[in-house]
Amino acid sequence: MTPYPSIVAVRFKMLLQYRAAAWAGFTTQLFWGFIKVMVFAAFFASTTAVQPMSFEQVLVYVWLGQALLALLPWNVDQELAEQIRSGGVAYELLRPLDLYGYWFARTLAFRAAPASLRMLPMLFVTLLVLPLVGLDDWALPLPPDWQSAVCFCLAVAGMLALSTAFTMIMHIALMWTISGEGFNRLMPGIVPVFAGLIIPLPLFPDWLQPFLYWQPFRGMADVPFRIYSGHIPVADVPLELLNQWLWFLVLVVFGYWLLNRARRQLVVQGG
């Protein structure tokens, strides 16, 4: 197991060099965060019906969703995609490492490093700057208690693991699709909807809630964000974390099976 943490650390440090891209992503996400806050503020100001979430809880959804957007599996690692496209994946198969574990370590850093670069300035602005400029009503609220804060950190760990496992399936599928452009176009339209970043999942119709509860994308945003806001009580957190990690195991097992099948059918041309 020693090589894999080293791979994560080295890859993480390398990805931290892309500060200009992180700054561009932060400013874009901050802009869209304000747009979404204005939309929900107008919605709550115009409705008289009792909603399943308060405006403050929706604010948590919006700002944490922008801060942790890079954790979601909406794209693929272009370096891995290029290795598969060029045939360099043959060298990966010769490494004295488990290929799934090696790619998983790379993908974990690929998901975590960009998110960490964008998350810190986003939290600084939404927690500290907005109240200072008179936008208290739009600022990110603090967790209701320290237990919710601790449980949120545990849920974010599950969010990262779950997102990495799903991104692994996308990477392995490149052995059939070759180009990663299909995933880069398709997943941004699927993941944010079912994770709850477009509309918080509790605001969806009641008849859709059973499906939304059991699908894997819920653990990538809805669970940690609602734990942070207190919408999911601390007493219910163990069941929610268990749901996250069960989906993680399912995706890892499926990923191993898919990779083994891909290795048997892989054809590399050129020389």
C-alpha positions as a Markdown table, in Angstrom:
| # | Residue | x | y | z |
|---|---|---|---|---|
| 1 | Met | 0.0 | 0.0 | 0.0 |
| 2 | Thr | 3.0 | 2.3 | 0.4 |
| 3 | Pro | 3.2 | 3.5 | -3.3 |
| 4 | Tyr | -0.4 | 4.6 | -3.5 |
| 5 | Pro | -0.3 | 7.4 | -0.8 |
| 6 | Ser | 3.0 | 8.6 | -2.5 |
| 7 | Ile | 1.2 | 8.7 | -5.9 |
| 8 | Val | -1.6 | 10.8 | -4.3 |
| 9 | Ala | 0.9 | 13.2 | -2.7 |
| 10 | Val | 3.0 | 13.7 | -5.8 |
| 11 | Arg | 0.1 | 14.1 | -8.1 |
| 12 | Phe | -1.7 | 16.4 | -5.6 |
| 13 | Lys | 1.4 | 18.7 | -5.4 |
| 14 | Met | 1.7 | 18.8 | -9.2 |
| 15 | Leu | -1.9 | 19.8 | -9.7 |
| 16 | Leu | -1.6 | 22.6 | -7.1 |
| 17 | Gln | 0.6 | 24.4 | -9.7 |
| 18 | Tyr | -2.4 | 25.3 | -11.8 |
| 19 | Arg | -3.3 | 28.4 | -9.7 |
| 20 | Ala | -4.4 | 30.5 | -12.7 |
| 21 | Ala | -7.0 | 27.9 | -13.7 |
| 22 | Ala | -8.1 | 27.7 | -10.0 |
| 23 | Trp | -8.5 | 31.5 | -9.8 |
| 24 | Ala | -10.6 | 31.5 | -13.0 |
| 25 | Gly | -12.7 | 28.7 | -11.7 |
| 26 | Phe | -13.2 | 30.4 | -8.4 |
| 27 | Thr | -14.4 | 33.7 | -10.0 |
| 28 | Thr | -16.7 | 31.9 | -12.3 |
| 29 | Gln | -18.2 | 29.8 | -9.5 |
| 30 | Leu | -18.6 | 32.9 | -7.3 |
| 31 | Phe | -20.5 | 34.6 | -10.1 |
| 32 | Trp | -22.8 | 31.7 | -10.6 |
| 33 | Gly | -23.3 | 31.3 | -6.9 |
| 34 | Phe | -24.7 | 34.9 | -6.7 |
| 35 | Ile | -27.0 | 34.1 | -9.7 |
| 36 | Lys | -28.4 | 31.1 | -7.9 |
| 37 | Val | -28.7 | 32.9 | -4.6 |
| 38 | Met | -30.8 | 35.6 | -6.3 |
| 39 | Val | -33.0 | 33.0 | -8.0 |
| 40 | Phe | -33.7 | 31.2 | -4.7 |
| 41 | Ala | -34.2 | 34.5 | -2.8 |
| 42 | Ala | -36.8 | 35.5 | -5.4 |
| 43 | Phe | -38.5 | 32.1 | -5.1 |
| 44 | Phe | -38.7 | 32.2 | -1.3 |
| 45 | Ala | -39.9 | 35.8 | -1.3 |
| 46 | Ser | -42.7 | 35.0 | -3.7 |
| 47 | Thr | -44.0 | 31.7 | -2.3 |
| 48 | Thr | -46.4 | 31.4 | 0.6 |
| 49 | Ala | -46.3 | 27.5 | 0.7 |
| 50 | Val | -44.3 | 25.8 | 3.3 |
| 51 | Gln | -41.0 | 24.5 | 1.8 |
| 52 | Pro | -39.1 | 21.4 | 2.9 |
| 53 | Met | -36.0 | 23.6 | 3.3 |
| 54 | Ser | -35.4 | 27.1 | 4.7 |
| 55 | Phe | -33.6 | 29.8 | 2.6 |
| 56 | Glu | -30.6 | 29.5 | 5.0 |
| 57 | Gln | -30.4 | 25.8 | 4.3 |
| 58 | Val | -30.6 | 26.4 | 0.6 |
| 59 | Leu | -27.7 | 29.0 | 0.9 |
| 60 | Val | -25.6 | 26.2 | 2.3 |
| 61 | Tyr | -26.4 | 24.1 | -0.7 |
| 62 | Val | -25.5 | 26.9 | -3.1 |
| 63 | Trp | -22.2 | 28.0 | -1.5 |
| 64 | Leu | -20.9 | 24.6 | -0.6 |
| 65 | Gly | -21.9 | 23.4 | -4.0 |
| 66 | Gln | -19.8 | 26.1 | -5.6 |
| 67 | Ala | -16.9 | 25.6 | -3.2 |
| 68 | Leu | -16.8 | 21.8 | -3.8 |
| 69 | Leu | -17.8 | 21.7 | -7.4 |
| 70 | Ala | -14.5 | 20.3 | -8.6 |
| 71 | Leu | -15.0 | 17.2 | -6.4 |
| 72 | Leu | -17.9 | 16.1 | -8.6 |
| 73 | Pro | -17.3 | 13.5 | -11.4 |
| 74 | Trp | -18.2 | 15.8 | -14.3 |
| 75 | Asn | -15.0 | 15.4 | -16.3 |
| 76 | Val | -12.1 | 13.0 | -16.9 |
| 77 | Asp | -8.3 | 13.4 | -16.4 |
| 78 | Gln | -7.0 | 14.5 | -19.8 |
| 79 | Glu | -3.6 | 12.9 | -19.3 |
| 80 | Leu | -5.2 | 9.5 | -18.7 |
| 81 | Ala | -7.4 | 10.0 | -21.7 |
| 82 | Glu | -4.4 | 10.9 | -23.9 |
| 83 | Gln | -2.5 | 7.8 | -22.7 |
| 84 | Ile | -5.4 | 5.6 | -23.8 |
| 85 | Arg | -5.8 | 7.5 | -27.1 |
| 86 | Ser | -2.1 | 7.2 | -27.9 |
| 87 | Gly | -1.5 | 3.7 | -26.7 |
| 88 | Gly | 0.6 | 4.7 | -23.8 |
| 89 | Val | -1.7 | 2.7 | -21.6 |
| 90 | Ala | 0.4 | -0.3 | -22.5 |
| 91 | Tyr | 3.1 | 1.1 | -20.3 |
| 92 | Glu | 0.7 | 1.4 | -17.5 |
| 93 | Leu | -0.1 | -2.3 | -17.7 |
| 94 | Leu | 3.6 | -3.1 | -17.3 |
| 95 | Arg | 3.9 | -1.3 | -13.9 |
| 96 | Pro | 4.4 | -3.5 | -10.9 |
| 97 | Leu | 1.3 | -2.0 | -9.4 |
| 98 | Asp | -2.4 | -2.9 | -9.4 |
| 99 | Leu | -3.7 | -0.8 | -12.3 |
| 100 | Tyr | -7.0 | 0.1 | -10.6 |
| 101 | Gly | -5.2 | 1.2 | -7.4 |
| 102 | Tyr | -2.7 | 3.2 | -9.4 |
| 103 | Trp | -5.4 | 5.0 | -11.4 |
| 104 | Phe | -7.5 | 5.4 | -8.3 |
| 105 | Ala | -4.7 | 7.2 | -6.5 |
| 106 | Arg | -4.2 | 9.5 | -9.5 |
| 107 | Thr | -7.9 | 10.2 | -9.8 |
| 108 | Leu | -8.2 | 10.9 | -6.1 |
| 109 | Ala | -5.6 | 13.7 | -6.4 |
| 110 | Phe | -7.2 | 14.9 | -9.7 |
| 111 | Arg | -10.5 | 15.4 | -7.8 |
| 112 | Ala | -9.1 | 16.8 | -4.6 |
| 113 | Ala | -6.4 | 19.2 | -5.7 |
| 114 | Pro | -8.4 | 21.6 | -7.9 |
| 115 | Ala | -11.2 | 21.5 | -5.3 |
| 116 | Ser | -8.9 | 22.5 | -2.5 |
| 117 | Leu | -7.6 | 25.5 | -4.5 |
| 118 | Arg | -11.1 | 26.8 | -5.1 |
| 119 | Met | -12.7 | 25.9 | -1.8 |
| 120 | Leu | -10.5 | 28.0 | 0.5 |
| 121 | Pro | -11.1 | 31.4 | -1.3 |
| 122 | Met | -14.8 | 30.5 | -1.7 |
| 123 | Leu | -15.3 | 29.9 | 2.0 |
| 124 | Phe | -13.3 | 33.0 | 2.9 |
| 125 | Val | -15.6 | 35.2 | 0.7 |
| 126 | Thr | -18.9 | 33.6 | 1.7 |
| 127 | Leu | -18.2 | 33.2 | 5.4 |
| 128 | Leu | -16.2 | 36.4 | 6.1 |
| 129 | Val | -16.4 | 38.9 | 3.3 |
| 130 | Leu | -20.1 | 38.9 | 2.6 |
| 131 | Pro | -21.1 | 39.8 | 6.2 |
| 132 | Leu | -18.5 | 42.6 | 6.2 |
| 133 | Val | -20.0 | 44.2 | 3.1 |
| 134 | Gly | -23.6 | 44.0 | 4.4 |
| 135 | Leu | -24.7 | 40.8 | 2.7 |
| 136 | Asp | -25.3 | 38.9 | 5.9 |
| 137 | Asp | -28.6 | 37.4 | 4.5 |
| 138 | Trp | -26.6 | 35.9 | 1.5 |
| 139 | Ala | -23.6 | 34.7 | 3.4 |
| 140 | Leu | -22.8 | 31.0 | 4.1 |
| 141 | Pro | -24.3 | 30.1 | 7.6 |
| 142 | Leu | -22.2 | 28.2 | 10.1 |
| 143 | Pro | -23.2 | 24.7 | 11.1 |
| 144 | Pro | -25.8 | 24.7 | 13.9 |
| 145 | Asp | -23.5 | 22.8 | 16.3 |
| 146 | Trp | -20.0 | 21.2 | 16.4 |
| 147 | Gln | -21.5 | 17.7 | 15.9 |
| 148 | Ser | -22.9 | 18.7 | 12.5 |
| 149 | Ala | -19.5 | 20.2 | 11.6 |
| 150 | Val | -17.7 | 17.0 | 12.4 |
| 151 | Cys | -20.2 | 14.9 | 10.6 |
| 152 | Phe | -19.9 | 17.2 | 7.6 |
| 153 | Cys | -16.2 | 16.5 | 7.4 |
| 154 | Leu | -16.8 | 12.8 | 7.5 |
| 155 | Ala | -19.4 | 13.1 | 4.8 |
| 156 | Val | -17.0 | 15.1 | 2.6 |
| 157 | Ala | -14.5 | 12.2 | 2.9 |
| 158 | Gly | -17.2 | 9.9 | 1.7 |
| 159 | Met | -18.1 | 12.4 | -1.1 |
| 160 | Leu | -14.5 | 12.4 | -2.3 |
| 161 | Ala | -14.3 | 8.6 | -2.2 |
| 162 | Leu | -17.6 | 8.2 | -4.0 |
| 163 | Ser | -16.8 | 10.8 | -6.7 |
| 164 | Thr | -13.3 | 9.2 | -7.3 |
| 165 | Ala | -14.8 | 5.7 | -7.7 |
| 166 | Phe | -17.3 | 7.1 | -10.2 |
| 167 | Thr | -14.6 | 9.0 | -12.1 |
| 168 | Met | -12.7 | 5.7 | -12.3 |
| 169 | Ile | -15.6 | 4.2 | -14.2 |
| 170 | Met | -15.4 | 7.1 | -16.6 |
| 171 | His | -11.7 | 6.6 | -17.1 |
| 172 | Ile | -12.0 | 2.8 | -17.6 |
| 173 | Ala | -14.8 | 3.4 | -20.2 |
| 174 | Leu | -12.3 | 5.4 | -22.3 |
| 175 | Met | -10.8 | 2.1 | -23.4 |
| 176 | Trp | -14.0 | 1.7 | -25.4 |
| 177 | Thr | -14.9 | 5.3 | -26.3 |
| 178 | Ile | -11.2 | 6.5 | -26.8 |
| 179 | Ser | -12.2 | 10.2 | -26.6 |
| 180 | Gly | -13.1 | 11.7 | -23.3 |
| 181 | Glu | -15.1 | 14.5 | -25.0 |
| 182 | Gly | -18.3 | 12.5 | -24.7 |
| 183 | Phe | -18.1 | 12.3 | -20.9 |
| 184 | Asn | -17.0 | 16.0 | -20.7 |
| 185 | Arg | -20.3 | 16.9 | -22.5 |
| 186 | Leu | -22.6 | 14.4 | -20.9 |
| 187 | Met | -21.7 | 14.4 | -17.2 |
| 188 | Pro | -22.1 | 18.1 | -16.5 |
| 189 | Gly | -25.7 | 17.8 | -17.5 |
| 190 | Ile | -26.3 | 14.7 | -15.3 |
| 191 | Val | -24.2 | 14.9 | -12.2 |
| 192 | Pro | -25.3 | 18.4 | -11.0 |
| 193 | Val | -29.0 | 17.6 | -11.4 |
| 194 | Phe | -29.0 | 14.3 | -9.5 |
| 195 | Ala | -26.5 | 15.5 | -6.9 |
| 196 | Gly | -28.8 | 18.5 | -6.1 |
| 197 | Leu | -26.6 | 21.4 | -7.3 |
| 198 | Ile | -29.3 | 22.7 | -9.7 |
| 199 | Ile | -32.2 | 22.3 | -7.4 |
| 200 | Pro | -31.8 | 20.9 | -3.8 |
| 201 | Leu | -33.1 | 17.4 | -3.9 |
| 202 | Pro | -35.7 | 18.0 | -1.0 |
| 203 | Leu | -37.4 | 20.5 | -3.3 |
| 204 | Phe | -38.1 | 17.9 | -6.0 |
| 205 | Pro | -41.7 | 16.4 | -6.1 |
| 206 | Asp | -42.5 | 13.8 | -3.5 |
| 207 | Trp | -43.1 | 11.1 | -6.1 |
| 208 | Leu | -39.5 | 11.4 | -7.2 |
| 209 | Gln | -37.9 | 11.3 | -3.7 |
| 210 | Pro | -37.6 | 7.5 | -3.4 |
| 211 | Phe | -35.5 | 7.4 | -6.6 |
| 212 | Leu | -33.4 | 10.4 | -5.6 |
| 213 | Tyr | -32.7 | 8.9 | -2.1 |
| 214 | Trp | -31.2 | 5.7 | -3.5 |
| 215 | Gln | -29.2 | 6.9 | -6.4 |
| 216 | Pro | -25.4 | 7.4 | -5.9 |
| 217 | Phe | -25.1 | 11.0 | -6.9 |
| 218 | Arg | -27.0 | 12.0 | -3.7 |
| 219 | Gly | -23.9 | 11.1 | -1.6 |
| 220 | Met | -21.8 | 13.5 | -3.7 |
| 221 | Ala | -23.5 | 16.7 | -2.6 |
| 222 | Asp | -26.9 | 16.4 | -1.0 |
| 223 | Val | -25.8 | 14.3 | 2.0 |
| 224 | Pro | -22.8 | 16.4 | 3.1 |
| 225 | Phe | -24.6 | 19.8 | 2.5 |
| 226 | Arg | -27.7 | 18.8 | 4.4 |
| 227 | Ile | -25.6 | 17.5 | 7.3 |
| 228 | Tyr | -23.8 | 20.8 | 7.4 |
| 229 | Ser | -27.0 | 22.8 | 7.5 |
| 230 | Gly | -28.6 | 20.5 | 10.1 |
| 231 | His | -31.4 | 19.5 | 7.7 |
| 232 | Ile | -30.2 | 15.9 | 8.3 |
| 233 | Pro | -30.1 | 15.4 | 12.1 |
| 234 | Val | -26.9 | 14.1 | 13.7 |
| 235 | Ala | -28.8 | 11.0 | 14.7 |
| 236 | Asp | -29.4 | 10.1 | 11.1 |
| 237 | Val | -25.9 | 10.7 | 10.0 |
| 238 | Pro | -24.6 | 7.1 | 10.5 |
| 239 | Leu | -27.2 | 5.7 | 8.1 |
| 240 | Glu | -26.4 | 8.4 | 5.5 |
| 241 | Leu | -22.6 | 7.7 | 5.7 |
| 242 | Leu | -23.3 | 4.0 | 5.4 |
| 243 | Asn | -25.3 | 4.7 | 2.2 |
| 244 | Gln | -22.3 | 6.6 | 0.9 |
| 245 | Trp | -19.8 | 3.9 | 1.5 |
| 246 | Leu | -22.0 | 1.1 | 0.3 |
| 247 | Trp | -22.3 | 2.9 | -3.1 |
| 248 | Phe | -18.6 | 3.4 | -3.0 |
| 249 | Leu | -18.0 | -0.4 | -2.6 |
| 250 | Val | -20.5 | -1.1 | -5.4 |
| 251 | Leu | -18.7 | 1.3 | -7.8 |
| 252 | Val | -15.3 | 0.0 | -6.9 |
| 253 | Val | -16.3 | -3.6 | -7.5 |
| 254 | Phe | -18.0 | -2.6 | -10.8 |
| 255 | Gly | -14.9 | -0.7 | -11.7 |
| 256 | Tyr | -12.6 | -3.7 | -11.1 |
| 257 | Trp | -14.8 | -5.9 | -13.2 |
| 258 | Leu | -14.9 | -3.3 | -16.0 |
| 259 | Leu | -11.2 | -2.9 | -15.9 |
| 260 | Asn | -10.5 | -6.6 | -16.1 |
| 261 | Arg | -12.8 | -6.9 | -19.0 |
| 262 | Ala | -11.2 | -3.9 | -20.7 |
| 263 | Arg | -7.7 | -5.4 | -20.3 |
| 264 | Arg | -8.7 | -8.6 | -22.0 |
| 265 | Gln | -10.1 | -6.8 | -25.0 |
| 266 | Leu | -7.5 | -4.0 | -25.2 |
| 267 | Val | -5.8 | -3.6 | -28.6 |
| 268 | Val | -2.8 | -1.2 | -28.9 |
| 269 | Gln | -1.7 | -0.2 | -32.4 |
| 270 | Gly | 1.4 | 1.6 | -33.5 |
| 271 | Gly | 5.0 | 1.4 | -32.8 |
